[in-house]
Amino acid sequence: MIEYVFSVERVPDEVTGPSSLTGFIEGGFSIYVNGNKVFEEPEFLIYEFFKALDSWVKGQKLTGDNFYFASMDYEEEPVVAFNYDAELVQYNFDSVFKLGEAVFDIDDIIESHAVFAANLREQLENRFNLFLEKNLQK
């Protein structure tokens, strides 16, 4: 199981549109797979990562497309990647900041994405009174 652990620490002072959120919702962020921490960044663009993952999950086909996240905030990449292994029918975690090896399947990705969306929405609404666009669905 994949778990995204984060605490939103900064949001934009003024929201002028969806693009104003991308570079300004940040905080500490970790990824755990089966209880093992495989990624940690103390100042991470949480919403930028979420939007990339959200688009990928919603467009994911059963063919096993790779997920690749890069950001202008980092010179090296991938910041986070899920590389599909067709032979094993699973994904391998990758990152220039990788703390350990991890494998998971598409069901893990989809389930963890839904929890990530709910947690992000809850933190933004409860802590900052910030409501994201309606297409940020489970």
PyMOL commands that set and color helices and strands:
alter all, ss='L'
color gray80, all
select helices_A, chain A and resi 18-22+46-59+106-128
alter helices_A, ss='H'
color red, helices_A
select strands_A, chain A and resi 2-10+26-33+36-45+67-69+80-85+90-94+103-104
alter strands_A, ss='S'
color yellow, strands_A
deselect
rebuild
show_as cartoon
